[in-house]
Amino acid sequence: MAYSAPIVSKAMRVLKMIATAPKNPGISEIASALSLAKSTTHGILAALEESGWVLRDPLTRKYTCGHTAKHIGGIATVRVPLVDQARPHLEKLAAELDEDIFLGIFTGRHILILDQAESSKELKVTARPGTKMPLYSGAVGKLFLAYQDRETVDRILRANPLPKYTARSVTDPNEYKSDLDQVRESGIALDREEYIPNMLAVAAPIFYGKKNRKRMVAGFWIVGLDWHLNLEKMNNAARLAMKTGELISQSISNYSEPH
């Protein structure tokens, strides 16, 4: 179930705009750009200024990042042990296949990329950690939805119609659910130009826990820009992905956080 805190979301949008703006914006500019009421924007800015997240220039009366934001930005670290545990395996797989591989999690609304192991190719697919992908992003979307309970899948499909990204996109809910059944049965998800033209992908799950307490916590996907010329590559990638997924699952299930 997705939760929301509208005022927090609005405050984050305001802070992000100020942090990324090419020049300091004023209150009217912020309100207009974010489609917020001026009174709401004023209240958010007052709270952010009070806590040091933004600073109002005394000359121009426009806003810039405050010292709290600068300090936190300088020391902030994203600590996800899963990334450290998975990276050696994904780097090995990326070198063996010479393809780009992404590691991500499902947040309930989208897929969030945590890491990437890059190929040596000049033409490659890249996305930095923190990048959000749509819910129905080809193989990876199928992978995460396949391991949700059926009621959750039905609710998601009702609330979010399947988009037609390409001529090969599956837009019929029943056909899509049939694909999810195949993913659960095979343990692998495939995408043959369903999300992006000329791009094929293989996705595999990562599980945490042992025996009946095992649960899917993440997934990774291998992207090939030229596999349509040689489907043998895709089959080999699927085989190696399953093996790699098992190794990562074992690694994180045996991991214990240092004290």
C-alpha positions as CSV (number, residue, x, y, z in Angstrom):
1,M,0.0,0.0,0.0
2,A,1.4,3.4,-1.0
3,Y,1.3,6.2,1.6
4,S,1.7,9.9,1.0
5,A,2.3,13.1,2.9
6,P,1.4,15.9,0.6
7,I,3.1,18.7,2.5
8,V,6.3,16.8,2.8
9,S,6.2,16.0,-0.9
10,K,5.6,19.7,-1.8
11,A,8.5,20.7,0.5
12,M,10.9,18.3,-1.2
13,R,9.8,19.6,-4.6
14,V,10.5,23.2,-3.5
15,L,13.9,22.2,-2.0
16,K,14.8,20.3,-5.2
17,M,13.9,23.2,-7.4
18,I,16.0,25.6,-5.4
19,A,18.9,23.2,-5.3
20,T,18.9,22.6,-9.1
21,A,17.8,26.1,-10.4
22,P,20.5,27.8,-12.6
23,K,19.8,31.0,-10.6
24,N,18.1,31.8,-7.3
25,P,14.3,31.7,-7.7
26,G,11.8,34.0,-6.0
27,I,8.6,32.9,-4.2
28,S,6.4,33.7,-7.2
29,E,8.7,31.8,-9.6
30,I,8.7,28.8,-7.3
31,A,4.9,28.8,-6.8
32,S,4.3,29.1,-10.6
33,A,6.8,26.5,-11.6
34,L,5.5,23.9,-9.1
35,S,1.8,24.9,-9.5
36,L,1.5,25.7,-5.8
37,A,-0.5,28.3,-4.1
38,K,1.6,31.3,-3.2
39,S,0.5,31.1,0.5
40,T,1.4,27.4,0.6
41,T,4.8,28.1,-1.0
42,H,5.4,30.9,1.5
43,G,4.7,28.6,4.4
44,I,7.0,25.9,3.1
45,L,9.8,28.3,2.5
46,A,9.4,29.8,6.0
47,A,9.7,26.3,7.5
48,L,12.7,25.4,5.3
49,E,14.4,28.7,6.1
50,E,13.8,28.3,9.9
51,S,15.5,24.9,9.8
52,G,18.4,26.0,7.6
53,W,17.5,24.1,4.5
54,V,17.1,27.3,2.4
55,L,18.4,30.8,2.8
56,R,16.8,34.0,1.5
57,D,19.3,36.4,0.0
58,P,18.9,39.7,1.9
59,L,19.5,41.8,-1.3
60,T,17.4,40.1,-3.9
61,R,15.0,38.3,-1.5
62,K,15.3,35.2,-3.6
63,Y,16.1,31.7,-2.3
64,T,19.2,29.5,-2.4
65,C,20.2,26.4,-0.5
66,G,20.9,26.9,3.1
67,H,23.9,25.8,5.2
68,T,22.0,22.7,6.5
69,A,21.5,21.5,3.0
70,K,25.1,22.1,2.1
71,H,26.4,20.3,5.2
72,I,24.1,17.3,4.8
73,G,24.9,17.1,1.1
74,G,28.6,17.0,1.9
75,I,28.4,14.2,4.4
76,A,25.4,12.2,3.3
77,T,26.1,8.5,2.3
78,V,23.7,6.0,0.8
79,R,24.3,2.8,2.9
80,V,22.7,-0.2,1.2
81,P,24.6,-3.5,2.1
82,L,22.7,-5.2,-0.8
83,V,24.7,-3.1,-3.2
84,D,28.1,-4.1,-1.8
85,Q,27.1,-7.7,-1.6
86,A,25.7,-7.8,-5.2
87,R,28.4,-5.7,-6.9
88,P,31.2,-8.3,-7.3
89,H,28.7,-10.8,-8.8
90,L,27.2,-8.2,-11.2
91,E,30.6,-6.9,-12.3
92,K,31.7,-10.5,-13.0
93,L,28.5,-11.1,-15.1
94,A,28.9,-7.8,-16.9
95,A,32.4,-8.7,-17.9
96,E,31.4,-12.2,-19.0
97,L,28.5,-10.9,-21.2
98,D,29.9,-7.4,-21.9
99,E,26.5,-6.0,-21.3
100,D,25.1,-3.3,-19.0
101,I,23.5,-4.6,-15.8
102,F,21.3,-2.7,-13.3
103,L,20.4,-3.5,-9.7
104,G,17.1,-2.1,-8.4
105,I,14.2,-2.4,-6.0
106,F,10.4,-1.9,-6.2
107,T,9.1,1.0,-4.1
108,G,5.4,0.3,-4.7
109,R,5.1,3.1,-7.2
110,H,8.2,2.7,-9.4
111,I,11.4,0.8,-9.8
112,L,14.5,2.5,-8.2
113,I,17.9,1.9,-9.6
114,L,20.5,1.2,-6.9
115,D,23.6,0.4,-8.9
116,Q,25.0,-0.3,-12.4
117,A,27.7,-2.6,-13.6
118,E,28.8,-1.2,-17.0
119,S,29.9,-3.0,-20.2
120,S,33.0,-2.0,-22.1
121,K,31.0,-1.0,-25.1
122,E,31.1,2.5,-26.5
123,L,27.4,2.4,-27.1
124,K,25.8,1.6,-23.8
125,V,22.8,2.2,-21.6
126,T,23.5,4.2,-18.4
127,A,21.4,5.4,-15.5
128,R,22.8,6.7,-12.2
129,P,21.7,5.3,-8.8
130,G,18.5,7.0,-7.7
131,T,17.0,6.9,-11.2
132,K,13.3,6.0,-11.1
133,M,11.8,3.7,-13.8
134,P,8.1,3.3,-14.7
135,L,6.2,0.5,-13.1
136,Y,5.8,-1.4,-16.4
137,S,9.4,-1.1,-17.6
138,G,9.7,-4.3,-19.7
139,A,11.4,-7.3,-18.1
140,V,12.1,-5.6,-14.8
141,G,8.5,-4.4,-14.3
142,K,7.3,-8.0,-14.9
143,L,9.9,-9.3,-12.5
144,F,8.8,-7.2,-9.6
145,L,5.1,-7.6,-10.2
146,A,5.4,-11.4,-10.7
147,Y,6.3,-11.7,-7.0
148,Q,3.5,-9.6,-5.7
149,D,0.3,-11.3,-4.5
150,R,-2.5,-11.6,-7.1
151,E,-4.7,-9.0,-5.3
152,T,-2.0,-6.4,-5.4
153,V,-1.3,-7.1,-9.1
154,D,-5.1,-6.8,-9.9
155,R,-5.3,-3.5,-7.9
156,I,-2.2,-2.1,-9.7
157,L,-3.5,-3.1,-13.1
158,R,-6.9,-1.5,-12.4
159,A,-5.3,1.8,-11.2
160,N,-2.6,1.9,-13.9
161,P,-3.5,1.0,-17.4
162,L,-0.8,-0.8,-19.3
163,P,1.0,1.7,-21.6
164,K,1.9,1.0,-25.3
165,Y,5.6,1.9,-25.3
166,T,6.3,0.0,-28.5
167,A,4.5,-2.1,-31.1
168,R,5.4,-5.1,-29.0
169,S,4.1,-3.9,-25.7
170,V,1.6,-6.1,-23.9
171,T,-1.4,-3.9,-23.1
172,D,-4.0,-6.6,-22.4
173,P,-4.2,-7.2,-18.6
174,N,-5.0,-10.9,-18.9
175,E,-2.1,-11.5,-21.3
176,Y,0.1,-9.5,-19.0
177,K,-0.9,-11.6,-16.0
178,S,-0.2,-14.7,-18.1
179,D,3.4,-13.3,-18.6
180,L,3.7,-12.8,-14.9
181,D,2.7,-16.5,-14.3
182,Q,5.5,-17.5,-16.7
183,V,8.0,-15.4,-14.8
184,R,7.1,-17.0,-11.5
185,E,7.4,-20.5,-13.1
186,S,10.7,-19.9,-14.9
187,G,12.3,-17.5,-12.3
188,I,13.3,-15.1,-15.1
189,A,11.7,-12.2,-16.9
190,L,12.2,-11.4,-20.6
191,D,11.6,-8.2,-22.6
192,R,11.8,-8.4,-26.4
193,E,11.5,-4.7,-27.4
194,E,8.4,-4.3,-25.3
195,Y,9.7,-1.2,-23.4
196,I,12.3,0.4,-25.8
197,P,12.7,-0.4,-29.5
198,N,15.8,-2.4,-30.4
199,M,16.4,-3.2,-26.7
200,L,16.1,-6.6,-25.2
201,A,16.5,-7.5,-21.5
202,V,16.6,-10.3,-19.0
203,A,15.7,-9.8,-15.4
204,A,16.3,-12.1,-12.4
205,P,15.1,-11.9,-8.8
206,I,17.2,-11.6,-5.6
207,F,15.8,-13.3,-2.5
208,Y,16.6,-12.7,1.2
209,G,16.1,-15.4,3.8
210,K,16.1,-19.1,3.9
211,K,13.6,-21.8,3.1
212,N,10.0,-20.8,3.9
213,R,11.0,-17.4,5.1
214,K,12.6,-16.4,1.8
215,R,11.3,-13.2,0.1
216,M,12.2,-11.3,-3.0
217,V,13.9,-8.0,-2.0
218,A,15.5,-6.8,-5.2
219,G,16.2,-7.7,-8.8
220,F,18.8,-7.1,-11.6
221,W,18.4,-6.8,-15.3
222,I,20.8,-7.2,-18.2
223,V,20.2,-4.9,-21.2
224,G,21.2,-5.8,-24.8
225,L,21.0,-3.3,-27.6
226,D,21.8,-5.8,-30.3
227,W,20.5,-9.2,-29.0
228,H,17.8,-9.1,-31.7
229,L,20.6,-10.0,-34.1
230,N,21.5,-13.1,-32.0
231,L,18.9,-14.6,-29.6
232,E,21.5,-17.1,-28.5
233,K,23.0,-14.2,-26.4
234,M,19.6,-13.7,-24.7
235,N,19.4,-17.4,-23.8
236,N,22.9,-17.4,-22.4
237,A,22.2,-14.2,-20.5
238,A,19.1,-15.8,-19.0
239,R,21.1,-18.9,-17.9
240,L,23.9,-16.9,-16.3
241,A,21.4,-14.4,-14.7
242,M,19.6,-17.3,-12.8
243,K,23.0,-18.5,-11.5
244,T,24.1,-15.0,-10.5
245,G,20.8,-14.4,-8.8
246,E,21.2,-17.5,-6.7
247,L,24.7,-16.5,-5.7
248,I,23.7,-13.0,-4.7
249,S,20.7,-14.4,-2.7
250,Q,23.0,-16.7,-0.8
251,S,25.4,-13.8,-0.1
252,I,22.9,-11.4,1.3
253,S,21.0,-14.1,3.2
254,N,24.3,-15.0,5.0
255,Y,25.2,-11.3,5.6
256,S,25.1,-9.9,9.1
257,E,25.6,-6.2,9.7
258,P,28.8,-5.4,11.6
259,H,28.3,-4.0,15.1
